[in-house]
């Protein structure tokens, strides 16, 4: 009786604290090829080296295309790829119409596209519209004021220009207080032109004068050039920085003191980010891509995605309007910023913020890892990988997977003498290198994880590669790889493609997603982000459930196997008991248990053996009857 009282108290407690969270009605009006895709981000330097130089390349990616087929991934985002001196690891472009020799040749790219088409894979790449490399031909001509190139970049006189021109020993002073994202002034003096040029990033990345119509034409020509090559979409980088105010006023300080003169985060960037013209240029790119697809009778439409760490109010404007559409996918970084000290509420708020602001008939997207931020195991621990995999792959819309997350790759420690990222994390954060999350892909347990045959890779490989690698995890049914693969397969169901979403914020530990669609099976994803085993009476939390559900998939540490039966109504049956940091994906569709499957297989094999023996005996009998 005492144990029953305890259970009743817990059940009542769960009922009382249950909060019906986000409700989102499924969107089946958008049936474009990309609307439910997994967009897999390949950082090309780190994916696969084919020519033994220790750096990943295009031919290495070609060698691994079947990896994506096996995982059920449809779209690859590969970049940056264009020729670059690598002062910002490829985000400083020297030639927009040339593949950087580090990665291969144009022939390699064309072969990649050809091989991808054979596997029904789509390719998008990075396009950087805000700036070029200082080695770009356009910039060199702009320094010399050659023809139309004179105004291709943001040039301004020094604030003490008269004194400088009159006396060469006078130090030029910047025209205003604008700063670089990477720290320090955003202005660099060019002694040949006798003016400052502006750079929102490092001094080797001069900003375009995007107000110049010639720059608009150049960018559109570049889009068309790569669509001609078979690239079906672009991820436009750093869009919130594309325009600056033409007033060139000083930006206000958030705090008093001299630190405001050098620390980027201490200024209010009201003149250098999120200018209203940024919305309009996205619409211009979209119109060009749509017209290009139509005029060239392409079998599929182009995909326009953008990166901008802007507010939600601005991000939703990037979608455009029904009459003048903008981006298909403004990347959603809300879950990337999940607070590890308040995980459940942070996730709930992130989902609610995005879906409640999503314009009608637009598609949601979810980013949890990328090349600029720490990986999941680093932030939350290795056991959390399946929880975030289940979360992101069960949400409606597009999911963005960073290379290696399918096996739970962790950040890798990079010694100071091994660091490659010249800018680290930017603005006075020298210890927060972005190299840690960019280390090579772990393919197998051979030397250098099968990434390269060169003795030394461009960045160190995580020493856990002997066990955390693709080939090893393929053999283990409960591995991160196979968990990811089964969740990817689930995304192909009508329920996850078109179904409604309901979230339930149960406690600080338990979070539930329900995906449902009329006349189709439902799926319930139950995650325990806490540090204790939790018993969940699902009918007390989730609406319209059958009395028993079947386990579609459980994380290795959950204690559940495919086909296990869960009672939703009481503890007398088999209520869901989730171990710490584990996840179970349930369904109301019958699924045979692994033991049943095994028994059926054994019975089939036994029957086959018996039949074979009978055939053999019959053959012997006939031989004796007619030939002896």
Buried (B, 14 or more C-beta within 10 A) or exposed (E): EEEEEEBEEBBEEBEEEBEEBBEBEBBEEBEEBBBBBBBBBBBBBBBBBBBEBBBBBBBBBBBBBEBBEEBBBBBBBBBBBBBBBBBBBBBBBBBBEBBBEBBBBEEBBBBBBEBBEEEEBBBBBBBBBBBBBBBBEBBEBBBEEEEBBBBBBBBBBBBBBEBBEEEEEBEBBBBBBBBBBBBBBBBBBBEEBBBBBBBBBBBBBBBBBBEBEBBBEBBBEBBBEBBEBBBBBBBBBBBBBBBBBEEBEEBEBEEEEEEBEBBBBBBEBEBBBBBEBBBEBBBBBBBBBBEBBEEEEBEEBBBBBBBBBBEBEBBBBBBBEEEEBBBBBBBBBBBBEBEEEEBBBBBBBBBBBBBEEBEEEBBBBBBBBBBBBBBBBBBBEBBBBBBBBBBBBBBBBBBBBBBBBBBBBBBBEBEEEBBBBEBBBBBBEEEEBBBBBBBBBBBBBEEBBBBBBBEEBBBBBBEBBEEBBBBBBBEEBBBBBBBBBBBBBBBEBEBBBBBBBBBBBBBEBBBBBBBBBEEBBBBBBBBBBBEEEBBBBBBBBBEEBEEBBBBBBBBBBBBBBBBBBBBBBBBEEEBBBBBBBBBBBBBBBEBEBBEEEEEEEEEEEEEEEEEEEEEEEEEEEEEEEEEE
